[in-house]
């Protein structure tokens, strides 16, 4: 489901970030997008349209933060 996917993405950000503990847990959009597409394809319940719309929204936010995705963006 979408909630478990977003929870997984939050954990991925916390693991992959170079920010200090308790920081924004930023990761590059390319990394976020790759992981999200992979996990969404495994999940199988999230449509390609929903996935693309979500990633488009996240990219717009990331573009305002030097291409970095923050957990608060989703």
OpenMM code with the backbone's topology and positions (N, CA, C; nanometers):
from openmm import Vec3, app, unit

residues = "UNK UNK UNK UNK UNK UNK UNK UNK UNK UNK UNK UNK UNK UNK UNK UNK UNK UNK UNK UNK UNK UNK UNK UNK UNK UNK UNK UNK UNK UNK UNK UNK UNK UNK UNK UNK UNK UNK UNK UNK UNK UNK UNK UNK UNK UNK UNK UNK UNK UNK UNK UNK UNK UNK UNK UNK UNK UNK UNK UNK UNK UNK UNK UNK UNK UNK UNK UNK UNK UNK UNK UNK UNK UNK".split()
positions = [
    Vec3(0.0837, -0.1198, 0.0000),
    Vec3(0.0000, 0.0000, 0.0000),
    Vec3(0.0870, 0.1245, 0.0000),
    Vec3(0.0240, 0.2371, -0.0292),
    Vec3(0.0985, 0.3633, -0.0375),
    Vec3(0.1611, 0.3997, 0.0968),
    Vec3(0.0887, 0.3794, 0.2069),
    Vec3(0.1431, 0.4148, 0.3387),
    Vec3(0.2686, 0.3354, 0.3709),
    Vec3(0.2687, 0.2067, 0.3438),
    Vec3(0.3879, 0.1265, 0.3733),
    Vec3(0.5029, 0.1638, 0.2801),
    Vec3(0.4704, 0.2003, 0.1565),
    Vec3(0.5744, 0.2442, 0.0629),
    Vec3(0.6381, 0.3739, 0.1118),
    Vec3(0.5561, 0.4684, 0.1555),
    Vec3(0.6097, 0.5955, 0.2049),
    Vec3(0.6903, 0.5755, 0.3330),
    Vec3(0.6474, 0.4823, 0.4166),
    Vec3(0.7231, 0.4500, 0.5371),
    Vec3(0.8598, 0.3921, 0.4988),
    Vec3(0.8619, 0.3054, 0.3993),
    Vec3(0.9885, 0.2491, 0.3506),
    Vec3(1.0780, 0.3584, 0.2937),
    Vec3(1.0182, 0.4535, 0.2216),
    Vec3(1.0969, 0.5624, 0.1639),
    Vec3(1.1554, 0.6514, 0.2738),
    Vec3(1.0794, 0.6746, 0.3797),
    Vec3(1.1300, 0.7534, 0.4927),
    Vec3(1.2514, 0.6834, 0.5534),
    Vec3(1.2401, 0.5531, 0.5737),
    Vec3(1.3525, 0.4769, 0.6300),
    Vec3(1.4732, 0.4820, 0.5370),
    Vec3(1.4495, 0.4708, 0.4063),
    Vec3(1.5597, 0.4772, 0.3089),
    Vec3(1.6301, 0.6117, 0.3166),
    Vec3(1.5527, 0.7195, 0.3271),
    Vec3(1.6125, 0.8530, 0.3379),
    Vec3(1.6999, 0.8622, 0.4630),
    Vec3(1.6486, 0.8104, 0.5738),
    Vec3(1.7241, 0.8166, 0.6995),
    Vec3(1.8520, 0.7337, 0.6919),
    Vec3(1.8488, 0.6238, 0.6187),
    Vec3(1.9667, 0.5373, 0.6054),
    Vec3(2.0686, 0.5973, 0.5079),
    Vec3(2.0209, 0.6517, 0.3960),
    Vec3(2.1097, 0.6953, 0.2885),
    Vec3(2.1591, 0.8394, 0.2997),
    Vec3(2.0984, 0.9183, 0.3857),
    Vec3(2.1358, 1.0588, 0.3931),
    Vec3(2.2779, 1.0783, 0.4447),
    Vec3(2.3336, 1.1908, 0.4084),
    Vec3(2.4628, 1.2311, 0.4646),
    Vec3(2.4429, 1.3380, 0.5704),
    Vec3(2.3164, 1.3740, 0.5952),
    Vec3(2.2854, 1.4710, 0.6996),
    Vec3(2.3135, 1.4091, 0.8364),
    Vec3(2.3451, 1.4943, 0.9351),
    Vec3(2.3661, 1.4415, 1.0705),
    Vec3(2.2374, 1.3824, 1.1278),
    Vec3(2.2513, 1.2965, 1.2255),
    Vec3(2.1366, 1.2355, 1.2935),
    Vec3(2.0382, 1.3445, 1.3366),
    Vec3(1.9110, 1.3222, 1.3069),
    Vec3(1.8088, 1.4196, 1.3433),
    Vec3(1.7942, 1.5330, 1.2429),
    Vec3(1.8740, 1.5302, 1.1360),
    Vec3(1.8670, 1.6341, 1.0336),
    Vec3(1.7519, 1.6088, 0.9373),
    Vec3(1.7545, 1.6775, 0.8248),
    Vec3(1.6452, 1.6711, 0.7272),
    Vec3(1.6391, 1.5380, 0.6515),
    Vec3(1.7429, 1.4576, 0.6611),
    Vec3(1.7508, 1.3272, 0.5931),
    Vec3(1.7321, 1.3424, 0.4424),
    Vec3(1.8061, 1.4370, 0.3842),
    Vec3(1.7981, 1.4620, 0.2402),
    Vec3(1.8710, 1.3534, 0.1614),
    Vec3(1.8124, 1.3193, 0.0457),
    Vec3(1.8817, 1.2336, -0.0509),
    Vec3(1.8560, 1.2911, -0.1895),
    Vec3(1.9452, 1.2628, -0.2852),
    Vec3(1.9246, 1.3144, -0.4211),
    Vec3(1.7949, 1.2605, -0.4823),
    Vec3(1.7283, 1.3444, -0.5628),
    Vec3(1.6038, 1.3034, -0.6272),
    Vec3(1.6238, 1.1760, -0.7088),
    Vec3(1.7369, 1.1643, -0.7774),
    Vec3(1.7610, 1.0470, -0.8619),
    Vec3(1.7574, 0.9190, -0.7784),
    Vec3(1.8168, 0.9227, -0.6607),
    Vec3(1.8175, 0.8072, -0.5713),
    Vec3(1.6760, 0.7785, -0.5227),
    Vec3(1.6065, 0.8839, -0.4801),
    Vec3(1.4690, 0.8696, -0.4318),
    Vec3(1.3808, 0.8092, -0.5401),
    Vec3(1.3906, 0.8635, -0.6603),
    Vec3(1.3081, 0.8191, -0.7723),
    Vec3(1.3350, 0.6724, -0.8055),
    Vec3(1.4618, 0.6343, -0.8119),
    Vec3(1.4999, 0.4957, -0.8414),
    Vec3(1.4378, 0.4003, -0.7397),
    Vec3(1.4540, 0.4314, -0.6111),
    Vec3(1.4005, 0.3450, -0.5051),
    Vec3(1.2480, 0.3415, -0.5072),
    Vec3(1.1862, 0.4570, -0.5266),
    Vec3(1.0396, 0.4634, -0.5270),
    Vec3(0.9828, 0.3804, -0.6415),
    Vec3(1.0404, 0.3959, -0.7609),
    Vec3(0.9922, 0.3191, -0.8764),
    Vec3(1.0092, 0.1691, -0.8531),
    Vec3(1.1213, 0.1305, -0.7963),
    Vec3(1.1475, -0.0108, -0.7682),
    Vec3(1.0457, -0.0658, -0.6677),
    Vec3(1.0282, 0.0042, -0.5572),
    Vec3(0.9365, -0.0430, -0.4537),
    Vec3(0.7909, -0.0397, -0.5007),
    Vec3(0.7546, 0.0600, -0.5784),
    Vec3(0.6176, 0.0675, -0.6306),
    Vec3(0.5904, -0.0481, -0.7265),
    Vec3(0.6906, -0.0862, -0.8042),
    Vec3(0.6717, -0.1970, -0.8980),
    Vec3(0.6551, -0.3294, -0.8236),
    Vec3(0.7253, -0.3456, -0.7130),
    Vec3(0.7113, -0.4660, -0.6309),
    Vec3(0.5740, -0.4679, -0.5644),
    Vec3(0.5305, -0.3524, -0.5156),
    Vec3(0.4012, -0.3411, -0.4472),
    Vec3(0.2879, -0.3826, -0.5400),
    Vec3(0.2913, -0.3315, -0.6617),
    Vec3(0.1937, -0.3705, -0.7628),
    Vec3(0.0558, -0.3088, -0.7491),
    Vec3(0.0284, -0.2349, -0.6403),
    Vec3(-0.1040, -0.1766, -0.6203),
    Vec3(-0.1107, -0.0286, -0.6584),
    Vec3(0.0047, 0.0296, -0.6857),
    Vec3(0.0096, 0.1719, -0.7182),
    Vec3(0.0264, 0.1849, -0.8690),
    Vec3(-0.0676, 0.2559, -0.9318),
    Vec3(-0.0658, 0.2667, -1.0773),
    Vec3(0.0531, 0.3493, -1.1250),
    Vec3(0.0886, 0.3274, -1.2501),
    Vec3(0.1978, 0.4040, -1.3115),
    Vec3(0.1623, 0.5521, -1.3139),
    Vec3(0.0358, 0.5839, -1.3366),
    Vec3(-0.0099, 0.7229, -1.3382),
    Vec3(0.0109, 0.7875, -1.2014),
    Vec3(-0.0285, 0.7165, -1.0959),
    Vec3(-0.0104, 0.7680, -0.9594),
    Vec3(0.1379, 0.7851, -0.9277),
    Vec3(0.2173, 0.6881, -0.9670),
    Vec3(0.3613, 0.6926, -0.9423),
    Vec3(0.4241, 0.8125, -1.0116),
    Vec3(0.3914, 0.8313, -1.1390),
    Vec3(0.4481, 0.9431, -1.2142),
    Vec3(0.4048, 1.0774, -1.1581),
    Vec3(0.2782, 1.0892, -1.1183),
    Vec3(0.2276, 1.2139, -1.0609),
    Vec3(0.2994, 1.2453, -0.9296),
    Vec3(0.3167, 1.1432, -0.8460),
    Vec3(0.3853, 1.1616, -0.7184),
    Vec3(0.5295, 1.2059, -0.7409),
    Vec3(0.6011, 1.1382, -0.8296),
    Vec3(0.7411, 1.1729, -0.8542),
    Vec3(0.7549, 1.3113, -0.9157),
    Vec3(0.6594, 1.3511, -0.9993),
    Vec3(0.6613, 1.4861, -1.0569),
    Vec3(0.6496, 1.5905, -0.9455),
    Vec3(0.5586, 1.5670, -0.8532),
    Vec3(0.5383, 1.6583, -0.7404),
    Vec3(0.6636, 1.6663, -0.6531),
    Vec3(0.7229, 1.5504, -0.6264),
    Vec3(0.8445, 1.5463, -0.5444),
    Vec3(0.9600, 1.6167, -0.6154),
    Vec3(0.9714, 1.5983, -0.7470),
    Vec3(1.0792, 1.6628, -0.8220),
    Vec3(1.0668, 1.8138, -0.8157),
    Vec3(0.9450, 1.8672, -0.8264),
    Vec3(0.9259, 2.0119, -0.8164),
    Vec3(0.9753, 2.0645, -0.6820),
    Vec3(0.9474, 1.9906, -0.5751),
    Vec3(0.9931, 2.0314, -0.4422),
    Vec3(1.1446, 2.0177, -0.4304),
    Vec3(1.1981, 1.9075, -0.4829),
    Vec3(1.3430, 1.8837, -0.4763),
    Vec3(1.4198, 1.9896, -0.5544),
    Vec3(1.3645, 2.0335, -0.6668),
    Vec3(1.4316, 2.1353, -0.7484),
    Vec3(1.4525, 2.2648, -0.6707),
    Vec3(1.3678, 2.2903, -0.5729),
    Vec3(1.3815, 2.4107, -0.4896),
    Vec3(1.4828, 2.3906, -0.3774),
    Vec3(1.5336, 2.2683, -0.3635),
    Vec3(1.6308, 2.2342, -0.2592),
    Vec3(1.7540, 2.1683, -0.3205),
    Vec3(1.8042, 2.2265, -0.4274),
    Vec3(1.9260, 2.1792, -0.4941),
    Vec3(1.9182, 2.0330, -0.5349),
    Vec3(1.7979, 1.9883, -0.5755),
    Vec3(1.7809, 1.8521, -0.6248),
    Vec3(1.7718, 1.7464, -0.5160),
    Vec3(1.7552, 1.7915, -0.3908),
    Vec3(1.7496, 1.6982, -0.2787),
    Vec3(1.6056, 1.6815, -0.2308),
    Vec3(1.5689, 1.5565, -0.2007),
    Vec3(1.4379, 1.5256, -0.1451),
    Vec3(1.4493, 1.5241, 0.0065),
    Vec3(1.3565, 1.5921, 0.0721),
    Vec3(1.3499, 1.5919, 0.2180),
    Vec3(1.2294, 1.5083, 0.2597),
    Vec3(1.2373, 1.4442, 0.3743),
    Vec3(1.1256, 1.3611, 0.4204),
    Vec3(0.9965, 1.4410, 0.4255),
    Vec3(1.0041, 1.5660, 0.4641),
    Vec3(0.8812, 1.6473, 0.4733),
    Vec3(0.8146, 1.6690, 0.3375),
    Vec3(0.8846, 1.6419, 0.2291),
    Vec3(0.8263, 1.6573, 0.0953),
    Vec3(0.7178, 1.5542, 0.0693),
    Vec3(0.7182, 1.4472, 0.1452),
    Vec3(0.6156, 1.3459, 0.1251),
    Vec3(0.5584, 1.3064, 0.2576),
] * unit.nanometer
topology = app.Topology()
chain = topology.addChain("A")
for resn in residues:
    res = topology.addResidue(resn, chain)
    for name in ("N", "CA", "C"):
        topology.addAtom(name, app.Element.getBySymbol(name[0]), res)
